[in-house]
């Protein structure tokens, strides 16, 4: 049983039961109501008020009860451990007995976030209309975005932070959102423009928050903002910031709009280059008259604006198509082209509403547009600072292009030549941001080179490049699936030998050393020859020799010849076993067979010059055994690995 109330002498549970069980006009309920009137403020009183208003006195309730219920919620600190749900206030202000005057009085006293809570979806129409009236009273109306709104959000911004709003409440708050910031283009100085840029970013951030919070209203937001400056901002946020939450049909529609913009950019590029190459503006308009006539009036005015008497606009227009591709790959299309990079704060992948097939199709559409941009790419006329986005769009194109033609490869090589990363020594002293950009540029450059050298890779994102140029270290960095695909596509003994050497850099658990060796046309001869030439082919420290030796000794059909070709110190150390593994019988038998009962040979063998590290670490077991037995000078180490 609950604790007895100090004034009623009755347990809490009993009062709740009586409040629920009786009729509105029953003595039991009248008793509970009277007790509630005399109770101190607290959870017990609030619980009884909620039961009475929601379950028992649903048709008629006294004004004092309504006022008490609302006041209780208004008095509660939002920062306490209680949920700021405003349940009591909502029940009272939505009650049939609540007058418009009382509702208006109390809503005027609510903070804006609490006003939003009262205007949630599911509230009564009377409540929704009262919240709308209060929102409109508070305003402000037609307010441009200002610096002050960054720290002190207005009514609309605060209301729209609530995710589930009544449709009318949402519409009222939406109408009060601040307009884009304004600046006088003729009188504004550098400081003014800098401040304008900051406020503009903040204004765009409002829309980013809006589409994130109100994910179920994406279509509505797009339609409401049509024809306003916010339309393109909403478009970019939906396409580039949270595309995984967008309805697939809407996402495809937004992507199609973006590709239409690209088509306009292509026209701008062709038009401007015609003028740059000597034609007058009128001649250019005449030459492209049919394409211009096909555009909507606003789009046509935008395209023709580049023909104004401005060298800057003309130069900018000449690069318009490539500029679109650069911005798209680094912005609105980034996650569409790289869905795996869409992760949450914990690094877990996002769940996409859009299917993998549609994402792949959108990637192909981007790649088709990017090929057109590639055709229009020109090297810059002056030296400039290179950015990762100069290559990011090319990389995205190659990842999603179904077939990489020789023409595409040739043009990509020109882009690579113009965006060659600087030697590391030149950018080591730059800022952290500049160093990161240069490093990313270098990574993209290398990735693109691998793709155009190996365009048939099953997954181009992990293409390994030309098999003649790839190194064992490159192969070691690849996953088992990627390496297996690569070996399947290039049935080449030299590549198989590099793949075998890659096991020294990285042990594998699914792809077996023996299975890779079996791909060779002469596996037994190959493994012996590689081991004989190990210093020249592998090089490196003890760990590489150890991994190679372990892999070789694990072969099911290892021969005495192979054991004799292994580095002496390493094979004797590994072959001796330890507390966890027995000695290798093949290694032991090779040594025993070579030295037999020759005591002088055993004595000499005991002081052989092989070592853990240094040049003598490469001496082979076979040559050490032969020199021990014959008494001839110890052999010289093999030549080091060639760079």
Secondary structure, DSSP 8 states (H G I E B T S, - for coil): ---B-TTT-SBHHHHHHHHHHS-TTSHHHHHHHHHHHHS-SSHHHHHHHHHIIIIISSS---HHHHHHHHHHHHHS-TTSSS----HHHHHHHTSTT--HHHHHHHHHHS-HHHHHHHTBTTS-HHHHHHHHHHHHHH---S-B--THHHHS--HHHHHTTSSSB-HHHHHHHHHTS-B-----TTT--HHHHHHHHHHHHHHHHHHHHHHHHTGGGHHHHHHHTTTSTHHHHHHHHHHHTSGGGS-HHHHHHHHHHHHHHHHHHHHHHHHHHHHHTT--HHHHHHHTHHHHHTS-HHHHHHHHGGGSS-HHHHHHHHTHHHHHHHHHHHTTTHHHH-GGG-B-TTS-B---SS-HHHHHHHHHHHHHHHHHHHHT----SS-----THHHHHHHHHHHH-S---HHHHHHHHHHHHHT----HHHHTTS-HHHHHHHHHHHHHHHHHHHHHHSTT-SSGGG----TTT--HHHHHHS-HHHHHHHHHH---HHHHHHHHHHHHHS--SSS-HHHHHTTSTTHHHHHHHHHHTHHHHT---HHHHHHHHHHHHT-TT--HHHHHHSBHHHHHHHHT--SSS---HHHHHHHHHHHTT-HHHHHHHHT----SSSGGGG-BHHHHHHHHHH-------------
